């Protein structure tokens, strides 16, 4: 009988894990709160040998290259529209940058033949037994699984139910960010151009695929705010309040926010969980060791999915050994990537006029920009087992 695994979350880590577990013969179910795959979102990038090796072994690297944006240049302007700083496409694009929504669609396609997807539902209770985990759902009937994996992001429900409240593990880093889609009525080029004032950034750029559409991104410094994460009207109010009174294109962008059906809004935070598993339940991606922006979370999630699935297949039913090896192999690598998220807010929107002037003056010097580009290529790496080759050489168990 195959091992039954429930994965909570169908963003990036969940479908990537479902892909590998399905290949190894596990019986996989993925449950997702949203009614369908989430489209849109910021472009995401992959950097370094480790990311590209896993994508190649998945068999998706060449397909992803056809979706590549080529990177997204970024121009910062002042209230009068005058350019303050320009960052080339390779600054943020890594080795491969793709639209997040298209990546999610691709991973779903590559996993759905071997996994059951349940949209519009969520886990409400977990009860571990000697032989498995009893799971209650908001809408569906209770079910039992051998293992449960939380791939449900920074605000993980699985982590809250199995490990404890979010405030134990998630630390606010002093900023909030939002994104939304809008018509490109301004005739914007591809890439981003944004108003930068102390503690705030409001940017917009044309869609790589459809120049009639555009994407807005904003970021602002703030102490931790209290709001309902499932109340987009309140989130829009917070963005409007943060950018009230600014000129440039900000009033038009705030007006487009009112009409946006599915804006993204969240704090820039990081998750640090001392142990990534408890009993038959484990965490992956941002739920275990995440950062909202700038921590290479997408690439780390894809690598973690590869390792967790490989260790579970290698362990032949010993989930405790698999979970321990998974964390031992990846924790240092994930934490090294995660550190970049600590610097994202202060870099994009320094809190003071002096900080803004210093960043702009430094990166307007060619040597400094080239040094930053070189440092960006020096990403963390980890030696990964070739699980499929190893498993193919293993003697078959006697019937």
N, C-alpha and C positions, 0 to 999 in steps of 0.2 A: 504494500500500500504506500502511495507517495505521501510525502509530508505536505500538510495543508498549511499555507502561509497567508495571513492577512496583512496587507500593506495599507496603511492609512495615508492618503495623499497621492494625487495624480498630477503633480506639477512636473518636476524633472527627476528627482531621486526615485520616486515611486515607480514610474514607468521604466526607468533604467534598470531598477532592481527586478521588476517583473520580467523584463526581457531576459536577463541572465538566469533567474530561477526557472523560468519556463524552458529555457534551453537545457537545463540540468534535470528536468523531469519533475520539478515540484508542482504541486497543485496550488495555483496562485489566485487570490482575489484582491482587487484594489478597490477601496471605497474612497469616494471623494465628495466633500460637502457641496461643491459647486454643481449646478445642474448639467454642465458640460465642460469640456476642456476649456481652460481660460485662454482667450486669444489676446494678442497685443502684448503690452509690457515693453520694457526697455530691451535693447539688444544685449546679448550676453556673449562673453568671449571665452575662448580656450587658449591656454598659454602653456608652452613647454612640452617636453618629451612625454611626461607622464599622462597628461590629458590626451595628447594625440595618439599615444599607444593604445589607450583603452578604447577610444573611438574607432581606431582601425580594427581592433579585435572584435568589436561589436558588429563590424561590417557596415558602419554608417558614415565613415569619414569622408569618402568621396561624394556621397549624397549631400552631406553638410557643406562641402566646399561649393557645391552648386547654389547653395542658399546664402553663401557668404556675402556680407555687406561691403567688404573691403575696408572696414573701419569707419569711424565717424569723427570727422574733424570737429573741433569745438572752438568757437570764438566768444570771448567775453567782451562786453561793451559796458560803458558807463551810462548814466541817465540821459546824456545827450546823444547816445547812439555811437559815440566814438569808440573805435576798437582799442581795448586795453591789452589783450593777449590773444594769441591764436595758437592752438595746439593741433598738430597734424593728426591724421587718421590713425596712424600707428601708435599714438600715445595711449589710447584707451582700447584699441581693437585687438590686441594680442596677436597670436598666430592665426586665429580664425574667429571672426565675429559673425553671429547669426541672429535673426530675430527670435526672441524668446518664444513667441507663439508658434512659429514654424518648427522650432526644436521640439516643443511639447507634442505637436501633431506627429512629427516623425517618430518619436519614441513610442507614442501610443500605437502607431501603425506597426512598428516592429515588435510589439509585445502583445497586442490584443488577440492574436491567434492562439496564444498559449496562456492567456489570463482572462479571468472574469472581471469586468469593470462594472462597478455600481456607482452611478452618479446621483447626486441629490440626497445623500445620506451621510451620517457620521456616527462615530462610536460614542456611546454614552456611559458605558461601564465595562470594566475588565475584571474578570475573576480567574486567577490562576489556580489550576488543579494539578494533581500529580501527573496527569496525562496530557494536559493541554491548557487552553485559555478559553473560558466562556466569554463571549462578547455580546453585549447588548447594543442595539442601534436605535437611533432616533425614530426611524420609520420601519425598517425591516425587522423580521423575526430574529430572535437570538440565534447565534450559531457558535460552533466550537471549532477551534483551529489548534494546530500544534504549536505555531509560533505567531507572534504579532510584531510587526515592524512599524515604527512611527517615522514616516517620511513626510510629515505634515507641517514642516517649516518651523520658523522661529517661535510661533505661538502654538506649538504642538499640543493637540488634545491627548495623544498617547502619553507624552511626557507628563502632562498634568495628572492624568489618571494613575499612572504607574510609578512615577518618580516624585511627584509633589508639585506644589503651586509654581507658576511661572516665575514669580519674583525671586525664587531661590536661584534661578539659573540664567535669567535674561537681564542684562545691564544696559540701561539707556546711555547712549553716547553723545547726547546733547543736541541732536538735530532730528528733523522730520523731513520726509520726502514724499512727493506725489507725482504721478504720471497720468496722462489721459490722451485720448485721440480726438482730433478735430479736423474739419475741412481746411485744406491749404488755401484759404482765400487770400493770403498775403503773398502768394507766389514764392514761397521760401525754397531755398536750395536744400539738397541733402546735407546732413550734418546738423550741428546745433549752433545757434547763436543765442546768447543769453545776457540779460542784465545782471550785473554783479554789483551789489552794494554790501556793506558790512553785515554779515550774518544771513544774507539772502541771495539766492540765485533763481532766476526765472528764465528758462530757455525753451526754444522751439526749433524744429527742423522738419523738412519734408520726409515722408516715408520712402524707404529705399525701393520698395516694390511699386508703389502707387503714388506718383507725385501730386495727385489731387488730394491726398491725405497728409496730415502732419501729426507729429507727436510732441506734446508739451512735457517738460520735466521741471519741477521746482524743488527747492531745498531751503530750509530755514532753521536757524538756531532757536532752540527753545528748551526750557526745562520740561520734565516729563508731564504730559497732558493726560487728563482723564476723559475718555470718550468711548463710545461703543464701536468696536472695530467693524461691526456689521451695519453701521448707520452711515451710508455715504453722504446724506444731507448734512450731518454734523461735521463730517470730514471736510466737505466743501466749505463750510463756514469757517473752519480753522485755517484753511488755505487763504480764503478771502481776507480774513483778519490779519494774517501774517504779511500780506502784500498790499494792503490798503494804502492808498496815497502815492504809490509809485507810478512813474510815467513810462516812457518808451512804449512797448506793446503790451504791457502788463494788463491794462484795463480790458483790451480785446481778448487776451488769453483767459482772464478770469470770467469773462462773459461766456467763452466757449466751455469753461468748466461746468457752468450751470447746466449746459445741455449734454454733457458727457454721461453716457449711461452707466459705465463701469470704470470709474477712476480707481487708481491704486493709491493708497495712502498708508504710511506706516512710519514708525520711529526708525531711526538708524540706531540699531542695537546689536548686541552680540550675545550668543548663547554659549555658556560654558557648563557642561555637565560632567561631574567628577567620574562617573562610570556610565558607559553608553548602553549597558544592558542590566536587566534585573530578571532573574529566572528565565522565562520563555519570551520575554519582551525586550526588544532592542530599538535603538534610535539610529537614524542615518541622516546625512545632510545637515541642513540648518537646525533641525531639531536637536542634534547632538553637539555640533560645534559650528555655529553659523555666524554670519555677519550680514546685515541687510544689503549693503552695497559695498563693493570694493574688496571683498574678501575672497574672491575667486570661488564663490559658493557653488556656481553651476558646475564648473569643472571638478571641484572636490566632490560634489554629490555623485557625479558620473563615476569617478574613481572609487568612491566608497561603495557604490552599488556593485561594481565589478568585484571588489574584494570580499564584501559580505556574502554575496552569492557563491563565490568560489570557495570560501572557507566553509560554508554550510554544505556544499557538495562534497568537499574533501573530507569533512568530519563524519560522514556516514551516520547521521542521526544524533551525534553528540553536539547539541546546540551550545552547551556551555563552553566546550573547547573552541567551537567556531567563533562564538562571540568574543572570547578572550583573544584569539589570534587576530581577528578583525581589528579590534581596538588597538592591540599592541603594534600592529603594522602601520596603522593610519593616524593615530593620535598626533604624533609629532608633526607629520606632514600637514594635517588639517589645521593645526594650530599655527603653523608657519604661514599658511595661506591666509588664515583668518586675520592676522595682524594688519593687513592692508585696510580692512574695514574701519579700524580705529582712526585712520587718517583721512578718510573720504570727506567727511563734513568740513573739517578745518581747511582742507585743500580747496574744495569747490566754493566754499563761502566763509572765508576767514571772518572772524567776529568783529575785527576792528579795521578802520581805514588804514592804519599802519600795516596790518597784516596783509591786506589786499595789495597795497603798494609794493610791499616786499616781494610777495609771490610774483606779481606781474613784472617787476624790475628784474628779478632773478631769471625767470623763464623767457623773458624777451632777449636774453643773452644766448646766442647760439650754442656756446659751449655748455651752458647749464642745461639747456633743453636736450642736447645730445647726450649728456650724462644721465639725465632722467630717463631717456629712452633706453639707454644701455642698461640701467638698473632695472627697468621694467622687464627686460628679457631674462634677468637672473632670478627665475622663479624657483620655488621649492620643487624637489623631485623625490620620488621614492621608487625603489626597485620592486617590481611587481612580479609575483609568480605567474607562470603561464598555466593557468588552471586547466584549460581544455586539453592541452598537450599532456599534462600530468595525469589527468583523469582518463584519457584515452589509453594510456599505458598501464593502467591499474588492472590487475586480474579480475575477471568477473567473479562475483560471489556465487557460490554453489546454490543451485535451486533448492 
